[in-house]
Structure formats: C-alpha cells, structure tokens
Amino acid sequence: MRWKTWIGLLVSAVFLYLSFRKVDLAEMKSALSQAHYIYVLPSIVFLLIGFWIRALRWKILLQPVKEIGTHTLFSATMIGFMANNVLPARLGEFVRADAIGRQATISRSAAFATIVVERLFDGLTLLLFLVVTLAFSSFPDWVREAGIGALGVYGIGIAFIYLLHARMETAIRVLQVLFRPLPDRVSEKLIRQTKLFGSGLHVLSQVRHLVLISLFSIILWVVNVASLQCILDAFDLNLPWYAAFMVEVILSMGVILPSSPGFVGVFQGFCILALALFGVSQSVALGFSVVLHVSGYIPVTAIGLFYFWRAHLSFKEIHALPKEAS
C-alpha cells in the first residue's frame, strides 16, 4: 500500500502546482472576500441529504443479502467517506464494507460487491448528465472523448459483473486464466474472494430493484448538483443552468485519480478545468474550489468520525483491511 500512497501524494502535488502556477492571488483573495458564505449552509444541507439518499439506495442493494436499517447504512456510509478524507490509498470503500459488515453481521465481500454496483450506477448517472449537457452546448472535443472512454470502462465493468452474476462458473474460468501467472496461494484466495463478491450481486436479478436504484441514483446526483450550485451562487457566477452538471461530472470523474487523502490538489485542478469551459478565470475557480472542498470536507469528516468512534472502530484495524482483502 505504501507505493499507492506515494503515487497519490505525487499526483496531488502535481495538481496543486498546476492549480497555483498562474494564479493571481489578489484576484483570488478578492473573489473569496466578496463571496456570500450564507450559501454554504444550504450547500451542506443538500450534501447531507445526498448521503441519506445514498444510504436508502444502499438499503435496496443489500436487501437480497439482509434487511438493514437506513440509519445503520448512513453511519457506515459516513464512516467510509470520512476514511477517504483522512486516510491514504482510497481505503474508504474497504472501511465502509467493513463497518456495515460489523454492524449488520454480513459478509464484507458481499457488502463490497454492492458498493461496486453502486459506483457503476454513479458513473452511468454522471455519463447521462454529460450526454444531456452536451445537447445544450458545444464543448471541446476532449470532453466528448473522455465521456466515450469512461463509457467504455464502465461498459467492461458492467459486462464482467453481469457475467459473474449470471454465469459464475464462466467468470471464474476467465479469472483462472488471467490469474495463471500468479502463485497458487494468491490466485486461490482471489478466486475465493471473487465468489464471495458474487454473493452480493443478487440484486441484479430483480428488475424492480434495478429501477429503484436507477431512480435513486438520478435523485442523488441531482441533489449533489444542487449542493454545488449553491457554491456557484455564493461566488455570483452567473453560468448556464447546465454548468453545475458539467462541473459535477468532470469533478467526480477527476477525483477517481490516485491522490492524497481528501483529494487535495486533484479536486482543485478539476474544478479549475471544468469552470474554464465557461470562461471562469483560474484565480476565481481556485477560490471556488477551496470553498466547495472545505464545505464538504469538514461536515463529512466530523460526522464520519462521530460514527466511527460510536462504532468502537480503530484506525489500526482499518490499516489491516487491504491486507485481509488481498
């Protein structure tokens, strides 16, 4: 995991350098001083509503495994996102699966499988937003090409997950071929974990659940866009209505890259990149990114830590999760 941490730190450092390289600090200071910070409060409210909707969607995903209360799922979700904010190597998804596994006594592998499915729905929803946004305005070719590339990646992921769900034995044979160069002990453990992972994909058999998950995914990301729009309004950025959707898409896709805890640097870089499409200067965009980042980071981390301590978890146990999963 150490090499992943160093790669993340390097990527964040590069993006921080690029974000600040040509910034007019006086212009940035002026934008920050003139911002209407009263809009931060509704932004946080929308953000937390989004997390509650995420918990409701996760409840549907986990129903074939076990019926779990929404508040329990909300607490595990906040713990996972807190972990992404304070720990390296994107441990949040492992932590989230571990937290719900402990609280609801279910398989961590099954829980992790539902999180992967959830992420696929997130990605497809964002791609839907991108398609809609492209219909209202012309953007540089790289925006469309990036969307096509992302669609290809998600398509491969969906195809394999469906194969794992519908034809488990076929999927396992494919993995056995791919894992052949690995030591027997490692490949056997990966195959065993994959089978446990597949046990969390039962929700894919139920059309009603898939429709509900799709609906909740759209509502979730519309609420997230509303949260971002509040910060745009705080800076008096009179942009087209679809601008917040495009910024959300680019920012959400961008933070997939390896980075330091809390996506520092990467978050700022992609905010600047997205707002540049609408003629916003780098200095103003950087100020915007700082306010947006902090307004999300502080409440999510604070609430996550509250539930973390309430669940009697420890950071020592968290650091052992990747080793247990490997």
C-alpha positions in Angstrom: 0.0 0.0 0.0 3.0 2.3 0.6 3.6 2.7 -3.2 0.0 3.7 -3.7 0.3 6.3 -1.0 3.4 7.8 -2.6 1.8 7.8 -6.1 -1.3 9.6 -4.6 0.9 12.2 -2.9 2.8 12.8 -6.2 -0.4 13.2 -8.2 -1.8 15.7 -5.7 1.5 17.6 -5.6 1.5 17.9 -9.4 -2.2 19.1 -9.5 -1.5 21.6 -6.7 1.4 23.0 -8.6 -0.7 23.3 -11.8 -3.6 24.9 -9.8 -1.5 27.6 -8.2 1.1 28.1 -11.0 -0.6 31.0 -12.8 -3.0 32.2 -10.2 -3.4 35.9 -9.5 -3.5 35.8 -5.7 -5.0 39.3 -5.5 -7.9 38.2 -7.8 -8.4 35.0 -5.8 -8.4 37.0 -2.5 -11.0 39.4 -3.9 -13.2 36.5 -5.0 -13.0 34.9 -1.6 -13.7 38.2 0.2 -16.7 39.0 -1.9 -18.3 35.5 -1.7 -21.7 35.2 0.0 -20.9 32.5 2.6 -24.6 32.2 3.6 -24.9 29.9 0.7 -22.6 27.4 2.3 -25.3 26.3 4.7 -27.8 25.1 2.1 -24.9 23.5 0.2 -24.1 21.4 3.3 -27.8 20.6 3.8 -28.1 19.3 0.2 -24.8 17.4 0.7 -26.1 15.5 3.7 -29.4 14.8 2.1 -27.4 13.3 -0.7 -25.7 11.0 1.8 -29.0 9.9 3.3 -30.3 9.1 -0.3 -27.1 7.1 -0.8 -28.0 5.1 2.3 -31.5 4.5 1.0 -30.2 3.3 -2.3 -27.7 1.0 -0.5 -30.5 -0.4 1.5 -32.1 -1.6 -1.7 -28.9 -3.0 -3.0 -28.4 -5.0 0.3 -32.0 -6.3 0.6 -31.2 -9.6 -1.1 -28.4 -10.1 1.5 -30.1 -8.7 4.6 -32.7 -6.1 5.6 -30.7 -3.3 7.3 -31.9 -0.1 8.8 -31.3 3.2 6.9 -29.6 4.9 9.9 -27.1 2.0 10.2 -26.3 2.3 6.5 -26.0 6.1 6.8 -23.5 5.7 9.6 -21.4 3.2 7.6 -21.5 5.4 4.6 -20.3 8.5 6.5 -17.5 6.4 8.1 -16.4 5.3 4.6 -16.3 8.8 3.2 -14.6 10.1 6.3 -11.9 7.5 5.7 -11.3 8.7 2.2 -10.8 12.2 3.6 -8.2 11.3 6.2 -6.5 8.0 5.1 -4.3 7.3 2.0 -4.9 4.8 -0.8 -8.6 5.2 -1.1 -9.4 3.0 1.9 -12.9 4.4 2.2 -14.7 1.6 0.3 -13.0 -1.1 2.3 -13.8 0.7 5.5 -17.4 1.2 4.5 -17.8 -2.5 3.7 -16.1 -3.4 7.0 -18.2 -1.0 9.0 -21.5 -2.4 7.7 -20.2 -6.0 8.0 -19.5 -5.4 11.7 -22.7 -3.5 12.4 -25.1 -5.8 10.5 -23.1 -9.0 10.7 -23.0 -9.6 7.0 -20.1 -10.7 4.7 -17.8 -7.8 3.9 -17.2 -9.2 0.4 -20.9 -9.2 -0.2 -21.2 -5.6 1.1 -18.2 -4.6 -1.0 -19.9 -6.1 -4.1 -22.9 -3.8 -3.6 -20.6 -0.8 -3.2 -19.0 -1.7 -6.6 -22.5 -1.9 -8.2 -23.4 1.4 -6.6 -20.3 3.0 -8.1 -21.2 1.7 -11.5 -24.7 3.3 -11.2 -23.0 6.5 -10.1 -20.8 6.5 -13.2 -23.6 5.8 -15.6 -25.8 8.5 -14.0 -22.9 11.0 -14.4 -22.5 9.9 -18.0 -26.2 10.5 -18.5 -25.7 14.0 -17.2 -22.8 14.5 -19.6 -24.9 13.5 -22.6 -27.7 15.8 -21.6 -25.3 18.7 -21.0 -23.6 18.2 -24.4 -27.0 18.5 -26.0 -27.3 22.1 -24.8 -23.9 23.5 -25.7 -20.7 22.8 -27.6 -17.7 21.8 -25.7 -14.1 20.9 -26.6 -13.6 17.5 -28.2 -11.7 16.2 -25.2 -14.9 16.4 -23.1 -16.8 14.1 -25.5 -13.8 11.8 -26.0 -13.4 11.5 -22.2 -17.0 10.6 -21.9 -16.7 7.9 -24.6 -13.6 6.5 -22.8 -15.5 6.4 -19.4 -18.4 4.7 -21.1 -16.1 2.0 -22.4 -14.6 1.4 -19.0 -18.0 1.2 -17.3 -19.2 -1.0 -20.1 -16.5 -3.5 -19.4 -17.1 -3.4 -15.7 -20.8 -3.9 -16.1 -20.2 -6.8 -18.6 -18.0 -8.6 -16.1 -20.2 -8.1 -13.1 -23.2 -9.4 -15.1 -21.1 -12.4 -16.2 -20.1 -13.0 -12.6 -23.8 -12.8 -11.6 -25.4 -14.8 -14.4 -22.6 -17.2 -15.2 -20.4 -17.5 -12.1 -18.6 -20.6 -13.3 -17.7 -19.0 -16.7 -16.5 -15.8 -14.9 -14.3 -17.9 -12.6 -12.8 -19.8 -15.5 -11.9 -16.5 -17.2 -10.2 -15.3 -13.9 -8.4 -18.6 -13.5 -6.8 -18.0 -16.9 -5.9 -14.4 -16.0 -4.5 -15.4 -12.6 -2.4 -18.2 -14.0 0.9 -16.3 -13.7 0.3 -15.7 -10.0 1.3 -18.1 -7.2 -1.3 -20.7 -6.5 -1.9 -19.4 -3.0 -2.6 -15.9 -4.2 -4.8 -17.0 -7.1 -6.9 -19.3 -4.9 -7.5 -16.5 -2.4 -8.5 -14.1 -5.2 -10.9 -16.7 -6.7 -12.4 -17.3 -3.2 -12.9 -13.6 -2.6 -14.5 -13.2 -6.1 -17.0 -15.9 -5.3 -17.9 -14.1 -2.0 -18.1 -10.9 -4.0 -20.6 -12.5 -6.4 -22.9 -13.4 -3.5 -23.6 -9.7 -3.2 -24.9 -9.3 -6.7 -28.3 -10.9 -6.2 -30.0 -7.5 -6.6 -29.2 -7.7 -10.3 -31.9 -10.4 -10.6 -34.7 -8.1 -9.6 -35.9 -5.6 -12.2 -37.9 -3.6 -9.6 -34.8 -3.1 -7.5 -32.7 -2.0 -10.6 -35.4 0.5 -11.5 -35.4 1.9 -7.9 -31.6 2.0 -7.8 -31.5 3.9 -11.1 -34.1 6.4 -9.8 -32.3 7.0 -6.5 -29.1 7.4 -8.4 -30.5 10.2 -10.5 -32.1 11.9 -7.4 -28.8 11.6 -5.5 -26.7 13.3 -8.2 -29.3 16.0 -8.8 -29.1 16.8 -5.1 -25.3 16.8 -5.3 -25.5 19.2 -8.2 -27.8 21.4 -6.1 -25.2 21.5 -3.4 -22.5 22.6 -5.9 -24.9 25.2 -7.4 -25.2 26.8 -4.0 -21.4 27.5 -4.0 -21.6 28.8 -7.6 -24.2 31.2 -6.4 -22.0 32.2 -3.5 -19.5 33.5 -6.0 -22.1 35.2 -8.2 -21.0 33.0 -11.1 -24.0 33.6 -13.4 -23.4 30.5 -15.6 -26.0 28.5 -17.6 -28.2 26.1 -15.6 -26.3 23.1 -17.0 -22.9 24.4 -15.9 -23.3 22.8 -12.4 -24.0 19.5 -14.1 -20.9 19.7 -16.2 -18.7 20.7 -13.3 -20.1 17.9 -11.2 -19.4 15.4 -13.9 -15.8 16.5 -14.5 -15.0 16.8 -10.8 -16.5 13.4 -9.9 -14.6 11.7 -12.7 -11.4 13.6 -11.9 -11.3 12.5 -8.2 -11.1 8.9 -9.3 -7.4 9.5 -9.9 -5.0 8.5 -7.2 -4.4 11.4 -4.8 -3.6 12.3 -1.2 -6.3 11.9 1.5 -9.3 14.2 0.8 -8.4 14.5 -2.9 -6.3 17.7 -2.2 -4.9 19.1 -5.5 -6.9 16.8 -7.8 -10.1 18.4 -6.5 -8.8 21.9 -7.2 -7.3 21.0 -10.6 -10.5 19.6 -12.0 -12.7 22.4 -10.6 -10.4 24.8 -12.5 -10.6 22.7 -15.6 -14.4 22.4 -15.5 -15.0 26.1 -14.8 -12.6 27.1 -17.6 -15.1 25.7 -20.1 -17.4 28.5 -19.0 -14.8 31.3 -19.1 -14.2 31.5 -15.3 -10.6 32.6 -14.6 -8.2 30.2 -12.9 -8.0 32.5 -9.8 -11.7 32.7 -9.2 -12.1 29.0 -10.0 -9.4 28.1 -7.4 -11.2 30.2 -4.8 -14.4 28.5 -5.6 -12.8 25.0 -5.4 -11.4 25.8 -1.9 -14.8 26.8 -0.5 -16.6 23.9 -2.2 -13.9 21.5 -0.9 -13.9 22.7 2.7 -17.7 22.9 2.9 -17.8 19.2 2.0 -14.7 18.0 3.8 -15.4 19.4 7.3 -19.0 18.1 7.9 -18.4 14.7 6.2 -15.2 14.1 8.2 -16.8 15.3 11.5 -19.9 13.2 11.2 -17.9 10.2 10.0 -15.6 10.4 12.9 -18.6 10.6 15.3 -20.0 7.4 13.9 -16.5 5.8 13.7 -16.0 6.3 17.5 -19.5 5.3 18.3 -19.0 2.0 16.4 -15.8 1.4 18.5 -13.6 1.1 15.4 -9.9 1.8 15.3 -7.5 3.1 12.7 -5.2 0.2 13.4 -7.9 -2.2 12.2 -8.5 -0.1 9.2 -4.9 -0.3 8.0 -5.1 -4.1 8.2 -8.1 -4.2 5.8 -6.3 -4.2 2.5 -4.0 -7.0 3.7 -7.1 -9.0 4.7 -8.7 -8.4 1.3 -5.5 -9.3 -0.7 
